[in-house]
């Protein structure tokens, strides 16, 4: 029999690495949703986690394929390569409390979704993208009720979350060098929206064997009133019919539903195996139009396919203070013919240090490969997209550092 005391630290470490890997998943995912703190056996627990991600995606052999707004390949100063990615933080803060002997509730704040590409205004693909940034703030309450079943305990889990999102996209509508105008020629779309979602699931635990299996469903979050502006004040009116204007726009979309299965179990004294499989309905994010008085002004073109993320790992408890774990993750790229989100392979390692039974500190890192590919024109819902530029990208590196502090009693 594997001691519950020996494996408790391993359970927490395994959960931590599944969380860290999700900060590198496809679509707009950064940290996703995570309820692992709900399973902490302490009466009260508070946890803060921060992951810093450093993708190194680079575009090359860039060709401006729409010469109608100025062929950037023929204008001096526009490069045929660019750094397409920006580093980012993925934070999470949670508090869990037991209510009696059978119920637990958790409140957490996270930034589950986001994106930031910044190739700049002087590459040959600037007509497609100068800078795009998406931010999110999520507030969730999740509770569970457990009861004895066989040799372990069965949990029923449910909760709600409130998601707020905002962001912008800039692209070059007319190169200022082509018209001799002092303005930048850049148009900017700014948006914000919010909505409510819910989650439900079940879990089964046998503490004596450090075994836990959980299955969670996270609903879509409908952003029914996405509002913002299209700022064309840097675009001359004599080269664009809406130049010089700031135009209010509105639209709607939803952040995707997801299903996640997590498993972890002691496999020998002081050894733990853990893993997860997650499906996310990113394919619902295709082409998102935005309107003014019923007339389409612009759109966000994503063209995603469903995302799959699979993680597996092994943990070992060295003594009462120190544990370690290694993991490998495969994430299926969500881009199809347009975009840079190809398959990703991640390799993680880290340690957990508990100076006493009330404090736990985790440190770790991830190194990964962003597989290569190319981006070009495609059709989404009968509309041509991605026809501003074509480019290629090789296998690129991504790295991440993570730290976590948990206090429990």
Secondary structure, 3 states (H helix, E strand, C coil): CCCHHHHHHHHHHHHHHHHHHHCCCCCCECCCCCCHHHHCCCCEEEEEEEEEEEECCEEEEEEECCHHHCCHHHCCCCECCEECCCCEEEEEEEEEEEECCCEEEEEEEECCECEEECCCCCECCCCCCCEEEEEEEEEEEEEEEEEEECCEEEEEEEEEEEEEEEEEEEEECCCHHHHCCCCCCEEEEEEEEEEEEEEEEEEEEEHHHCEEEEEEEECCEEEEEEEEEEECCCCCCCCCCCCCCEEEEEEEEEECCEEEEEEEEEEECCEEEEEEEEEECHHHCCEEEEEECCEEEEEEECCCCCEEEEEEEEEEECCCCEEEEEEEEEECCCCCCCCCCCCEEEEEEEEEEEEECCEEEEEEEEEEEECCEEECCEEECCEEECCCEEEEECCEEEEEEEEEEEEEC
